[in-house]
Each structure stands twice: as C-alpha cells, then as structure tokens.
Amino acid sequence: MDIEKLAVIGSGQMGVGIGLVAARFAQVRVQLVDTSEVQLEKGHSFIKSLLEKERKKERITTEEVDQILSRISMVKGISNIDNPDFVIEAVSENLAVKKSIFEELSKIISGNCVLASNTSSIISSDSPGFIANRLLMPYINEAIIALDNNIASVQDIDTTMKLGTNVPMGPLQLADFIGLDTCLSIMQVLHTEFGDSKYRPSTLLIKYVDAGWLGKKSGRGFYNYQDQNQVKL
C-alpha cells in the first residue's frame, strides 16, 4: 500500500525518532500526537536540534531541513488525527495504556489504516523482551546496583564502560536516554516472564521512577539535564 500520512502516538524520544526518520527518508507527512502540549513543544524542539546538527555537519542542506519540518505536524490528542494511512504507537511500556490507545484509534481511523506498536518488552510471538533488551537490561541494572552500593560515582561508572568497552555512552547515561520508567517496565516484564534474578530491578531504579526522575525526558535522572554540566543528583 502507498503510505502518504503517518501518525505517531507519543512525542517522546522514540516517537520523535520514528517520525523524523519517516519524514526525512520516507518523505511522508507525519503527525506527532500527544496529550501534552509541553511534550509536543519539546518534541518539535528536539527535531529541530537534531536537524540543525545534521546541517552543521553538512549532511543536509538548509532547504532540506525546511522541507522535512514542513512534513511534520504536532497534534494534540488522538481525536485530532487527520485520516492517516498508518499509525504507530510509541508510548510508555504499559499494556493497559497501549490497549486503550488502540481502542480509541479503532473508533476514528479508516478500515484501511494499519495500526502498529513500537514496544520494548510486551510479548511478541513466544519470546518476551527481544534479543537486545535481554542483553542490555542486566548490564544497565548492574550499573545501577553498583551506584546504589557506592562502588563508584555515576561519572566513574559511565567513564569506565566508555573507555573500557568503547561504547558511545555509559549504562547510566543510556538508561537516562531510554527513560528510567521504560527500563523499569522492561525489567519487570523480563523478571516476571523468566524468573531470573538478573532482571530484578534495583531498588534505586524503583526509587528514581517513584520520584519522577525518569531521565532526560523529565530533566533529571542519574544526571541533571537542567544543568549544562549534567551534575549527578
């Protein structure tokens, strides 16, 4: 089928990434949908900052930036979606929320529209978690446990892994970028499904999520993103 209009439900980092790739490379019209005007503004600003970085690196022209931005619109609420050909939900890892979104979508979109889910831990086929998360989550969890046990600071843990394994960012910074609530949800699903203690979320991770310190998207997590120096909390 020809896809001309894509709607992405959720304007967090994952939703923004999906929408930007679609607008830039597939050149489809994208509607980024969220219930929060603040989150929509953040998402739009994030898209512009990513494109500006690409422009400065001369990977894209100013004209192309303008064209990509013209294909992306910010929409408040599912009820305001404009007849998409394809919808991808990219909200938090909460099955009840995802089901609710699909129920609402089914009432307003056409019968030819494709509904898709972007998920990190909901069961697909006969295996939960996918390969990457089954390997990644214990790595992140062990780093959080090391921090909780005062083995090393946030910066020292991340620097050690970056220098020692040549990864672009350490496990704690990566967790902040994924979203600590998302990491917690994934770990809970994996721990429930496999019963393996390596997936049991650390106490510190639970405390941070309960406090609303969800990482980069909330402004603070293991790093403070409201401070340009990203000071440890």
Salt bridges, closest charged atoms under 4 A:
GLU37 OE2 - LYS76 NZ 3.57
GLU52 OE2 - ARG55 NH2 2.51
GLU54 OE1 - ARG24 NH1 3.09
GLU54 OE2 - ARG59 NH1 3.10
ASP82 OD2 - LYS5 NZ 3.46
GLU89 OE2 - LYS98 NZ 2.71
GLU93 OE2 - LYS98 NZ 3.63
ASP181 OD1 - LYS217 NZ 2.84
